[in-house]
Amino acid sequence: MKIIGVSLLLIGSVIALSVGIDLFQGTNVLQALYNAFSPFRVMEVAELFVLFSLLFFFFAESLYLILKKRQQKQ
């Protein structure tokens, strides 16, 4: 659970930093958010497959570890 929390905190911080830098450069909020998420819009099918499979394996492993700890407590 800590891994997921830290990962979400890090990605939130990086996105906030990216949006903040864009705002300091003079763009509006919508354009800054578009710039933060635009790398995902130009990905090809193979790149999207790799991205989603890595995310799936990350969350599947985390779920497996949580379930394993629960079974050990019983």
C-alpha positions, 0 to 999 in steps of 0.5 A: 500500500505504501508503494502505491501511495508513494507512486501516486504522490510522486506522479502528482508532484511531477504533474503539478511541477509541470503545470506550474512551470507552464503557468509561469511561462504564461499559458492558461490552465487548460493548455498547461494541463494539455501539455502535461498529459499530451505525451499519452496522446501521441503514443502508438499502439505498441507503446500504449500496450507496454504502458498498460501492461506495466501498470497492470503488473504493478497493481497486480503485484501490489494486490497480490502482496496485500492478499498474501499479508492478509492470509498470513494474519489469519 
